[in-house]
Amino acid sequence: MLSLEPLEDGRRTRLLHRETFRGALVPVLFDHTRVERSFEAMNDAIKDRAERRATVSSRP
């Protein structure tokens, strides 16, 4: 689940990212460290893209 929460009257935004893994094989196959790194990379990419768009849209 991804959700965006406006902060400071819309000047900032908080990205909330949550996943739930279920099933019999999760304890055997789930690599928490790898998944965490992948989520962090995705969140960083979303942040970079949003900040680039904000910079472009704030130019005169």
N, C-alpha and C positions, 0 to 999 in steps of 0.2 A: 504494500500500500504506500502510495506517495500522497502527501498533502502539503499544501503551501499555506502558511499562516502569516498574514500581514502584521508587521510590527511598526511602531513609531509612525502612525498615521500613513502607512504605506511606503515609507522611505526605506524600509528594510523588510525582508521576508525570511521566515524560518521554513526550511524544508524538513519535513518529518518523513522518515522512511522506515517501514516496518515490514518484516516478512515472517510468515509462519510455515515451518516445515513439518509435515506429518507423514507417517507411514512406518511400516515395519522395518524398512531398510535405512531409514534416516540415521539411527545410531551407528550403523555399520559404514555407510557411505558418506555421511555428512562431514565435510572438512571445514570446520568453523573458521579457521584462520584464512583459508582461501576465499571463502564467501565474504568474510569481513573486508578483506583487501579489495575484492571486486566491488562491493557496495561503496566503499570509501572512494574508489576510483570513479565510479559512476556519479556519486554525489559531487565530487570535485569538478567533474566535467560539466555537470548541470550548473554549478556555481560559476565557473568560468564563462560559460555561454551566457548566462543571465547578466553577469557583470559587463561583458562585452556589449550586449544589447542595450543595457542601461547607459553605457558610455556613448554609444552611437546616438541614441534617442535624446540625450541631453545636450548634444551639440547644437549651436545656433543655426 
